[in-house]
Amino acid sequence: MSAESGDHAGGQQIPTAPVPQKSPFYFREQYATLIVRGNFMTLAAKPMVIDDGEWLAHQVVEQFRLLNEMIKVIQEVNGHTGMPICNPRTCPTMSGGGGHTYTWLDQAGRPCRISAAHYISSVQRWIKGKIDDPNTFPIEIEPPINGPYPGQASGGMLNTGSTPPIPAGPTSLNQPLSQLAGPAGRNWVGKAAGFPENFESDVRSMYKQMMRCYCHLFYAHWVDPFWHASATKELNTCFIHFVNVGKLFKILDDKDMEPLRPLVEIWVDKGLLPAAVTAGSSGSATPGANSREGSSPAPQSAATTGVNAGVSDSVAPPGVGQ
């Protein structure tokens, strides 16, 4: 019998069983532990006296702060190489696991692959620009006529001041709700507190980009540096808080969470996260990410359109990255 015939029987190839693929460590329940106890759903619950828009703004700013702390871990310089842990050599593309690779839109609107470090730093600059923009996150809000304005967001990000509020609609009790909502019957999250009509759409885009950063942190850096630095519990804790806020306010689509779905399901089964389906693609302010590849606002130009749902989608939502 020749060496070649050892793979055949009667001229037919013997089928071989596929080698089972082990799930990543971060998808295993024993590693899905946290640094705090309790129900994360209570952390994001809005106090009754706080405006919806102001509370949402506070939550988004806080989630961005926590994500930045995790990103700092992969930006630490390796003493042996003299380069950050996440660099163009180790992470030439923005990969998020499960075949997901996120692309950036260049100035011509074409998706292009850039390094994860470049992608993440661009996301950080873009989100910070949104938060610092008073047209998106109002800096000063006038107290309502019937009393003091209830609370502040993000450590004083929203302070009472002289900016006039958006005029309210008719106050007659006989008026339908559609007219009470304001001009043309339009209403939106944060309208009463002075937030713009596209505020929720911008928040969805910001959350989508932060989710992609978390996907890369787990997929490419769970072992190095988080496991080596004994910081996986901290990463898990920041991420579960992030997902909980996204689910509660319906600003994070299930398809955007797909790369880390097994981990999310562990926490849902434990009762640590709500099991309700988040906002779907229909009627969503920001379309969900493509299951294999998505695109984002181009770093080269702040005027370029922003988050693209994927290569198959040709139109990005307005206002992103502008």
N, C-alpha and C positions, 0 to 999 in steps of 0.2 A: 504494500500500500504506500503510495506516494504521500509526501507531506501535504500535498494539496488536497488529496482525496479524503483526508481526515475531516474536512469540513462538509463532506457530502455523504449521502447514503443512497446508493442506487442511482447516482447521477443527480440527485436532488439535494439542495442545500438544506441542512438541518436548521430550523428556526431557532434563534437564540432569544431568551427572555431579556427584555430591556432591563438595564441596570436601574434600580429604583433611585429616584432623585430625592435626596434628603432636603427637607425644608430648611430655610435659613434659621439660625439660632433665634433670631428675634421674632420668629413665628411660633415659637414653642412656649407653652404656658409657663414653664419654669423660669423663663427669662423675661416674662411680661410683668415683672414686679415693679413697684412704685416706691417712692420715698415718703409718701404720705398716705394716710388712711382716710376713709370717709367717702362721701359721694360727691364726685366732681360736678354733678348736675346742680347742686346747691350753690357752687361758687359762681356760676354764670347767671343765676336767677336774678332778674331785674327787680329792684325795689319799686314799689308801686308809685312812689313820688318822683321817680326819675324818668325823664323823657326817653322814648325808645331810641332816638337817634344819638342822644348823648351817651346812653349806656352802651350802645353798639360801638360808638367811637372809642369809648374807654376800653372795651374788651379787645378791639382790634389793635390799639396801641400797646396794650399789655401783652398780647400774643406776639406782636412784632418784637417787643423787648425780650421775651423769653427765647424766641427763635434766634435772635442775635447772640444771646449767651451761648447757645449750642453751636452756632456757626464759629464763634471764637475758638472753640475746641479744635476744629479742623483747620483753623488758620494759624495755629501754633507752628512755629518753625522747628523742623526736625534738626536736632543737633548734629546728626551724621551727614545729612544731605545739604543742610543750609537752606532748604526750601520749605514752604508750608506743607503740612500733611496732605492737604488737597491742593494739587497743582496741575498744570496742563500735562505733565508727564504721567502722573498716576491716574488722572481723571480727564482724559482728552475730550469727553462728551458729558453732557448733563444726563446721566443715566439714573433711572429710578427703580430699576428692578422689574422683573416680569416682562422684559422686552420693551419697556417704556424708555424712550429717549426724547428729551425735550429740546426743541430748537428755538432759535431767536429769529426775529424778522430783521432783515437788513433794511437799508434806506429805500430800496426798491420794493420792499414788501415780500421778498423771497425768504423762505425759511433756510437758515444756515445753522450748522452745528458749531458750537463754541465749547470751550472747556467748562467744566463744572464751576471752577473757581471764578471764571469770568461771568458766567451766568448768574451765580449767586450774588456776587458783588453788584452786578447790574440790577438785580431784583431789590437788593437792599437800598441802593440809591434811588430807585424809582419809587419804592414805597415811602421812604423818608421824605421824598419830594412831595408826595401826595399828602402825607400827614402835616407837613409844614406849610402846605398851601391853604390859606384862609378861605379860598373859594371852595375847597372840598371839606376841610375841617375848620369851621368857623372858630375864630379866636375869641371873639367877644359876643355875648348874647344878651339881649335886653331882657330883664325880668318880666314875666307876664303881669298884666294889669292887676290881677286879683291876688298877688302875693309875690314873695321872693322866689327867684328861680331855684328849683330844687336840685342842689348838688353840682359838683364839678366832675369832669372826666379827666382821667389820666393826670392826676396830680396837678390840677390847675390848668390843663390844656384849654378848657373852656371856662372863661371867667365872665362874670356879669360885667356889662360895660355900656357903651353908648350906641352900639350897632342896632338899628331899628329891626324889629321882628318882621317876618312876612305877614302881611295883613290877613286876618282870619276871614272866613266866609260869613254869610248872613247868620244872625243869631236867633232868628225867629224859630220857635219850636215847631212851626208848621212847615218849615222848609225841609225838603228831603235831604238825606245824608249826602247824596251826590253833590248837592249845591253847598252844603255846609263844608265840604272838603276844600273849597276854595275856587279860584278862577277855573272855568271849564270843568269843574267837578274833579279836578286832579288832586290826588293825595299821595304822599310818599313818606317813608320812614324818616323821621327827624324834621319834617316840614315845620312843625310848630316851634322847634328850637332853632330854626334858621339854616338847617342843612339843605344843600341844593338837591334838585330832583334826581340827579345822577349819583347821589351819595351811595345808595345801596349797590348800584352797579359797580362803582369803583371799589367798594368794599369786597364784593364778590371776586373781582379781578385780583385784588391784593391777596385775598385768602387762597385763591387758586395758586398763585405764585409761591406763597409760603408753604403750601402743601407740597409742591414740587421740591422745595428745598428739604423738607423733612424726608421725602422719599429718597433723595440722594444721601442724606445723612445715615439713614438706616442701611440702604443697599450697599453703599461703598465704604462706609466708615463705622459701622457698628462694632466691628472687631478692632480696627485701628482708626481712631484712637480710643473710642468710648469703652470697649471692653478692657483694653490694656490699662486705661486710666480709672477703672472701676466706676464709670460714669453712666452705665446703661440705664440705671434706675432713674437718674436725672433726665436722660433723654426720653424715656418712656413717660415720665410724669409731665414734662412739657408738652409732649405730643398728645396725650390723652386729654389734657386740658384744652389744647387747640381744637381737637376733634369735637369735644363736647360743645364748645362755643359755636363751632361751625354747624353742628346738628341742631342745636337749640334755636339759632337764629336763621337756619336754612340758607346759609351763605356758602356751604360746601357741598357739592354734588357727590353722590355715591361713586360716580365714574372717576372723579378726581382722586378718590381714596382707594381706587382699585389696586394700585401697587402694594398697599399696606393693609388690604382688606382682611387677611387672616388674623393680623394682630388686633385690628379693631373688633373683629368678631369675638375674640377671646374676652375682651373687656365688656362687650355687649352681653355675652353669656353670663358673666359674673355680676351683671347688674350695675356696672360702673359707668356705662354709657347708655343713652336711650336707644331703643331698637328701631324707632320710627325712621322711615325712609326720608332722606333729605330732599331738598328741592330738585326736581327733575329737569331734564333738558328743555321741556316745553314751558315757555313763559319765563325761563330763567334769565336773569339779567346778563349773565355771562354763560355762553354755551360750555358744556362739559368738555374736558380734555379728550382728545382722540385716544383710543385704547392702546395705540402703539406710539404715536408721535404727536407732540403738541408744539405750538409756537408761542412766542412771547414778544413784548415790545422791544424794539431794537435799541441796543445801548448807544449806538452811534448818534442818534438824533432823538431829542426829547419830543420832537414834533411828529415822529413816526407813529402810526397806529399801534395799538398795544396787543393785548393777549389774543392770540388766534387759537381757536379751539383745536385746530389740528391742520395737517397738511391738506386734508380734503376740504376744509372750510376756507373760502376765499375772502370772506369779509370779517374783519375784526370789529368788536363792539366799539361804538364811538366813545371818545373821551379818555381812552386808556393810553397812558404814556404821553399825553399832550400837555 
